[in-house]
Amino acid sequence: MAPAPAVSDDPNASALAACAAGDRTALRAIYERESPKLLAVAMRIVRRRDVAEEVLQDAFMQIWRRAGSFDPALGSGRAWIFAVVRNRALNQLRDDRHVPVEDQELEAAAARDREVDDAFERLTEASALRRCLGRLAPERRRAVLLAYVSGLTHGEIAGRLGAPLGTVKAWIRRSLLSLRECMS
């Protein structure tokens, strides 16, 4: 596995380090660079623009407060920022007791399923990860990709795969452990 990029090679990692030191312009730089994509991630999860904007605002407050907890040895600054937004959006869904799925949402879910399959095929830059993902059983790989590429909750994944929630949670946890071991 290649070593983690140096903070200076990752503009978001550098900006997070500056945020941790109290530099508000660094937070603004992250916002200007990443907010359109982050808003899209939040929109895909909460499915309402007003809620997604609120999620993004809350996430940036959390990024500001927790920037010091970012560890570049564990991943890129961009991945950390996206994880904060994704987790905040998922928490918002739990808080709101999400509304039932409609036909358009089912079509969107089918499109996300295709995106998961396409995402697996596009992992050319991360050949080691692709190799490790390829070693997972198909249902476990699909569960991991639905969680971390499509941003679905464990409950949504269980419904999509027709598997018990506990099984899906175990698949994801064990798969992440296998991936960590394979990538090291």
Number of C-alpha atoms within 10 A of each C-alpha: 8 7 7 13 14 13 18 10 11 16 18 24 26 18 23 30 21 18 22 20 13 15 14 13 12 21 22 15 14 22 15 10 13 15 18 10 11 23 21 16 22 28 20 20 21 21 16 11 14 11 16 24 17 16 26 25 17 16 23 22 13 15 22 20 13 14 24 15 12 18 15 19 11 10 14 20 24 16 13 21 22 19 17 21 25 27 17 23 27 19 15 19 17 11 9 10 9 11 7 6 9 9 8 9 12 11 11 13 18 13 12 19 18 12 16 22 15 11 15 18 10 12 14 11 8 10 11 17 18 16 14 18 24 12 15 18 11 11 14 22 21 22 25 27 22 24 17 15 18 21 22 22 20 20 15 16 23 18 13 15 15 10 13 13 16 12 13 23 19 12 20 23 14 15 21 17 12 15 19 12 10 15 14 8
